[in-house]
């Protein structure tokens, strides 16, 4: 059978610059190729990027439909094709989560190694469900999810002010084998649709003690200093609402200036001595070391030391600066607390414990 010669199909032009809209459009086409409708593809894209797990209720909310045959068919397709696995932490009638783990789907959106694809404890999955709710509930923001999207966005937004060292990061290893993981918290960052100079940094409260939140703030201080308008949005599940003041105090300490009113040179000397004492065969500490340790025993200084180990050249300078406190005073920086209105305890196996 002979075939007629065909005209060559022109390749699409290379993009002139990175744009999240174009990136998401490619992701949607890649997900739809698995046989999903546009609405299903859009929902799956949000799930893959922000949580890896969802509830049937969330799909119904996103699609604007009531629980029924359409939502049941969508979930049955995911489970039957082994794209997702039901997770039933408590009794069946209390609800199920659905964990999307099919690697080709993640590869299609260029996130084959996402931590969201891997198995996790039920408690961690419930936290991700909370974050997905927060993203779906606020359509005023374009929500950035992956580290690559965030790096691309801030590179374009800051332009000549962009410095990779200012991006939140964790360091692993030493010497030539050292690697950096940028935006390690995997929390959504919102870009305001109406005010492109306003960014919202979401943080889910999971413990009554704000230690991890202190480290989150310190990692983000260099980036916040570069932004015109920013908001730290604290999400409080109902059982943790009483921790609100502890988190606000921690925010004040690290955003207004954790080292202001203290002798920064003394703090740096004490930090250097503390690090030396962890080395083999250290020399005895200087005479007033124990007194300096006592004066800087508060949680804000312990968090500062943790960050100083990662960035010894800038951490204390940032902590003594008034850039972020000025932004707060002028209303360009904000900290807001949001109480999550939905109940999630029915998803926890702990509710079955007498």
C-alpha positions as CSV (number, residue, x, y, z in Angstrom):
1,X,0.0,0.0,0.0
2,X,1.6,3.3,-1.1
3,X,1.4,6.4,1.0
4,X,1.1,9.9,-0.3
5,X,3.8,12.3,0.8
6,X,2.7,14.5,3.6
7,X,3.7,18.0,4.3
8,X,6.0,18.3,7.3
9,X,4.4,19.5,10.5
10,X,6.1,22.7,11.7
11,X,7.5,22.5,15.2
12,X,6.2,25.1,17.8
13,X,8.5,28.1,18.3
14,X,10.7,28.2,21.3
15,X,9.2,30.3,24.1
16,X,10.6,33.7,24.5
17,X,10.4,33.5,28.3
18,X,9.0,31.3,31.0
19,X,5.3,31.7,31.8
20,X,3.4,29.6,34.3
21,X,0.3,29.8,32.1
22,X,2.1,28.1,29.2
23,X,3.7,25.5,31.6
24,X,0.3,24.6,33.0
25,X,-1.2,24.4,29.5
26,X,1.5,21.8,28.6
27,X,0.8,19.9,31.8
28,X,-3.0,19.8,31.1
29,X,-2.4,18.4,27.6
30,X,-0.1,15.8,29.0
31,X,-2.6,14.7,31.6
32,X,-5.5,14.7,29.2
33,X,-3.6,12.3,27.0
34,X,-4.3,9.6,29.6
35,X,-8.0,9.9,28.7
36,X,-9.2,12.5,31.1
37,X,-11.6,15.4,30.4
38,X,-10.4,19.0,30.6
39,X,-12.1,19.4,34.0
40,X,-10.6,16.2,35.4
41,X,-7.2,17.1,34.0
42,X,-7.3,20.5,35.7
43,X,-8.2,19.0,39.0
44,X,-5.5,16.3,38.7
45,X,-3.0,18.9,37.9
46,X,-3.8,20.8,41.2
47,X,-3.6,17.5,43.1
48,X,-0.3,16.4,41.6
49,X,1.3,19.8,42.2
50,X,0.0,20.6,45.6
51,X,-0.7,17.5,47.6
52,X,-0.7,14.1,45.7
53,X,-3.8,13.2,47.7
54,X,-7.5,14.4,47.6
55,X,-11.0,13.8,48.8
56,X,-14.0,13.1,46.7
57,X,-15.5,16.3,48.2
58,X,-12.7,18.3,46.8
59,X,-13.3,17.1,43.3
60,X,-17.0,17.9,43.6
61,X,-16.2,21.4,44.9
62,X,-13.7,22.0,42.1
63,X,-16.0,20.7,39.4
64,X,-19.1,22.4,40.8
65,X,-21.1,19.2,41.0
66,X,-22.8,17.3,43.8
67,X,-21.6,13.9,45.0
68,X,-23.0,11.4,42.6
69,X,-22.3,9.3,39.5
70,X,-19.9,11.7,37.9
71,X,-17.6,11.9,40.9
72,X,-17.9,8.2,41.5
73,X,-17.0,7.4,37.9
74,X,-13.9,9.7,38.1
75,X,-12.6,8.0,41.2
76,X,-13.4,4.5,40.0
77,X,-11.4,5.2,36.8
78,X,-8.3,6.4,38.9
79,X,-8.5,3.3,41.2
80,X,-9.3,0.7,38.5
81,X,-6.5,1.9,36.3
82,X,-4.2,1.9,39.4
83,X,-3.5,5.6,39.1
84,X,-4.6,6.1,42.7
85,X,-5.0,4.1,45.8
86,X,-7.8,4.6,48.4
87,X,-6.5,5.4,51.9
88,X,-9.0,4.6,54.7
89,X,-7.4,5.7,58.0
90,X,-10.5,5.3,60.1
91,X,-13.8,3.6,59.6
92,X,-15.0,3.4,56.0
93,X,-18.1,5.6,56.5
94,X,-15.9,8.4,57.9
95,X,-14.3,9.1,54.5
96,X,-11.4,8.1,52.3
97,X,-8.5,9.8,50.8
98,X,-7.1,9.0,47.4
99,X,-3.4,9.0,46.9
100,X,-2.3,9.5,43.2
101,X,0.9,7.6,42.8
102,X,1.1,6.5,39.1
103,X,4.6,7.6,38.0
104,X,3.8,8.3,34.3
105,X,1.3,11.0,35.4
106,X,4.0,12.7,37.5
107,X,6.4,12.3,34.6
108,X,3.9,14.0,32.3
109,X,4.0,17.1,34.5
110,X,7.8,16.9,34.7
111,X,7.8,16.0,38.4
112,X,8.7,12.3,38.4
113,X,10.6,12.4,41.7
114,X,8.0,14.4,43.7
115,X,7.8,13.4,47.3
116,X,4.0,13.7,47.0
117,X,4.1,10.5,44.8
118,X,5.6,8.4,47.6
119,X,3.7,6.7,50.4
120,X,3.3,8.7,53.6
121,X,1.7,8.3,57.0
122,X,-2.0,9.1,57.2
123,X,-1.3,12.2,59.3
124,X,1.0,13.6,56.6
125,X,-1.7,12.9,53.9
126,X,-4.3,14.8,56.0
127,X,-2.0,17.8,56.2
128,X,-1.7,17.8,52.4
129,X,-5.5,17.6,52.1
130,X,-5.7,20.7,54.2
131,X,-3.3,22.5,52.0
132,X,-5.2,21.5,48.9
133,X,-8.4,22.9,50.4
134,X,-6.6,26.2,51.1
135,X,-5.4,26.4,47.5
136,X,-8.8,25.5,46.0
137,X,-10.6,28.0,48.3
138,X,-8.6,31.0,47.2
139,X,-8.9,31.7,43.5
140,X,-7.5,35.2,43.8
141,X,-4.0,33.8,43.7
142,X,-2.0,31.9,41.1
143,X,-0.5,29.3,43.3
144,X,3.1,28.2,42.7
145,X,3.8,24.6,43.8
146,X,7.0,23.0,42.5
147,X,10.5,24.3,43.3
148,X,11.2,24.8,39.6
149,X,8.0,26.9,39.2
150,X,9.0,29.1,42.1
151,X,12.6,29.6,40.9
152,X,11.4,30.5,37.4
153,X,8.8,32.9,38.8
154,X,11.1,34.8,41.2
155,X,13.8,34.9,38.5
156,X,11.3,36.7,36.2
157,X,9.8,38.8,38.9
158,X,13.0,40.1,40.5
159,X,15.0,40.2,37.2
160,X,18.4,41.8,37.9
161,X,17.8,41.6,41.7
162,X,17.4,37.9,41.6
163,X,20.1,36.0,43.5
164,X,19.9,32.2,43.9
165,X,21.4,32.5,47.4
166,X,18.3,34.5,48.5
167,X,15.9,31.6,47.7
168,X,14.9,29.4,50.6
169,X,17.1,26.4,50.7
170,X,18.5,23.4,52.7
171,X,22.0,22.2,52.3
172,X,23.0,18.5,52.3
173,X,26.5,17.2,52.4
174,X,29.8,19.0,52.3
175,X,32.5,19.8,49.8
176,X,32.1,18.8,46.1
177,X,29.2,16.5,47.0
178,X,27.2,19.3,48.6
179,X,23.7,19.7,47.2
180,X,21.0,22.4,47.7
181,X,17.3,21.8,47.8
182,X,15.4,25.0,47.1
183,X,12.0,25.8,48.5
184,X,12.2,22.6,50.7
185,X,9.0,23.3,52.6
186,X,6.9,22.4,49.6
187,X,4.2,24.9,50.6
188,X,2.2,27.0,48.2
189,X,3.2,30.5,47.3
190,X,0.5,32.8,45.9
191,X,1.0,35.4,43.2
192,X,-1.8,37.9,43.4
193,X,-3.8,37.9,40.1
194,X,-4.7,41.6,40.6
195,X,-1.5,42.8,42.2
196,X,1.5,41.1,40.7
197,X,3.8,42.7,43.3
198,X,2.0,40.9,46.2
199,X,2.9,37.4,47.2
200,X,1.3,35.1,49.8
201,X,3.4,32.5,51.7
202,X,1.2,29.8,53.1
203,X,2.2,27.9,56.2
204,X,0.2,25.1,57.8
205,X,0.4,24.9,61.6
206,X,0.9,21.2,62.6
207,X,2.2,21.6,66.2
208,X,1.5,23.9,69.1
209,X,5.2,24.8,69.4
210,X,6.4,27.2,66.5
211,X,9.9,25.8,66.2
212,X,9.6,24.7,62.6
213,X,7.8,27.9,61.8
214,X,10.8,29.9,63.1
215,X,13.1,28.0,60.7
216,X,10.6,28.5,57.9
217,X,10.7,32.3,58.5
218,X,14.5,32.5,58.7
219,X,14.8,30.6,55.4
220,X,12.5,33.1,53.8
221,X,13.9,36.3,55.2
222,X,16.3,37.0,52.3
223,X,13.5,36.5,49.7
224,X,11.0,38.6,51.7
225,X,13.5,41.5,51.8
226,X,13.4,41.6,48.0
227,X,9.6,41.7,47.6
228,X,7.4,44.8,47.5
229,X,4.4,43.3,49.2
230,X,4.1,40.0,51.1
231,X,1.8,38.1,53.4
232,X,2.6,35.2,55.7
233,X,-0.7,33.2,55.9
234,X,-0.9,30.9,58.9
235,X,-3.4,28.1,58.5
236,X,-4.7,26.8,61.9
237,X,-6.6,23.5,62.1
238,X,-9.3,23.8,64.9
239,X,-7.3,21.8,67.5
240,X,-4.4,24.2,67.2
241,X,-6.1,27.6,67.2
242,X,-5.0,28.2,70.8
243,X,-1.4,28.3,69.6
244,X,-2.1,31.4,67.6
245,X,-0.3,33.8,70.0
246,X,2.8,31.7,70.2
247,X,3.1,31.8,66.4
248,X,2.5,35.5,66.2
249,X,5.2,36.1,68.9
250,X,7.6,34.0,66.9
251,X,6.7,36.0,63.7
252,X,7.3,39.2,65.5
253,X,10.7,38.1,66.9
254,X,12.1,37.0,63.5
255,X,10.4,39.6,61.2
256,X,11.0,42.7,63.4
257,X,14.6,41.6,64.2
258,X,15.7,38.7,66.3
259,X,19.0,40.2,67.2
260,X,18.0,43.8,67.6
261,X,18.8,45.2,71.1
262,X,21.6,42.6,71.5
263,X,25.3,42.8,70.9
264,X,25.6,41.2,67.4
265,X,29.3,40.7,67.8
266,X,28.8,38.9,71.0
267,X,26.2,36.6,69.5
268,X,28.5,35.8,66.6
269,X,31.4,35.1,68.8
270,X,29.2,32.8,70.9
271,X,27.9,31.0,67.8
272,X,31.5,30.5,66.6
273,X,32.5,29.1,69.9
274,X,29.5,26.8,70.1
275,X,30.4,25.4,66.7
276,X,34.0,24.9,67.7
277,X,32.9,22.9,70.7
278,X,31.3,20.3,68.4
279,X,34.6,19.6,66.7
280,X,37.1,17.0,67.9
281,X,39.4,18.0,70.8
282,X,38.0,21.6,71.1
283,X,39.9,24.2,73.1
284,X,38.2,25.4,76.3
285,X,35.6,28.1,75.7
286,X,36.3,31.8,76.5
287,X,35.6,33.0,80.0
288,X,32.1,34.5,79.6
289,X,30.8,31.8,77.2
290,X,28.4,30.2,79.7
291,X,27.0,33.6,80.6
292,X,26.5,34.4,76.9
293,X,24.7,31.1,76.4
294,X,22.4,32.0,79.2
295,X,21.6,35.4,77.8
296,X,20.8,33.8,74.4
297,X,18.9,30.7,75.5
298,X,15.5,31.9,74.1
299,X,14.1,29.9,71.1
300,X,14.7,32.8,68.7
301,X,18.4,32.6,69.3
302,X,18.4,28.8,69.0
303,X,16.7,29.1,65.7
304,X,19.1,31.8,64.6
305,X,22.0,29.5,65.4
306,X,20.5,26.8,63.3
307,X,20.2,29.2,60.4
308,X,23.6,30.7,61.0
309,X,25.2,27.3,60.5
310,X,23.8,27.3,57.0
311,X,24.5,31.0,56.2
312,X,27.1,32.4,58.7
313,X,27.9,35.5,56.6
314,X,24.4,37.0,56.4
315,X,22.1,35.5,59.1
316,X,22.9,37.9,61.9
317,X,23.1,40.9,59.6
318,X,19.5,40.1,58.5
319,X,18.4,39.6,62.1
320,X,19.7,43.0,63.0
321,X,18.1,44.7,60.0
322,X,14.9,46.8,60.0
323,X,13.8,46.2,56.4
324,X,11.1,43.7,57.3
325,X,9.9,45.6,60.4
326,X,9.6,48.7,58.2
327,X,7.5,46.7,55.7
328,X,5.2,45.6,58.5
329,X,4.8,49.1,59.8
330,X,3.9,50.5,56.4
331,X,1.4,47.7,55.7
332,X,3.5,46.2,52.9
333,X,4.2,43.1,54.9
334,X,1.5,41.2,56.8
335,X,1.0,38.2,59.0
336,X,-2.5,36.8,58.9
337,X,-4.1,33.9,60.8
338,X,-6.8,31.7,59.1
339,X,-8.8,29.1,61.0
340,X,-9.6,26.2,58.8
341,X,-13.4,25.9,58.9
342,X,-13.6,22.2,57.9
343,X,-13.2,19.2,60.2
344,X,-10.5,16.7,59.4
345,X,-10.5,14.6,62.6
346,X,-12.8,12.1,60.9
347,X,-9.9,11.2,58.6
348,X,-7.6,10.4,61.5
349,X,-7.3,6.9,63.0
350,X,-6.9,8.6,66.4
351,X,-10.6,9.2,66.6
352,X,-11.2,5.5,67.1
353,X,-9.0,5.4,70.2
354,X,-10.8,5.5,73.5
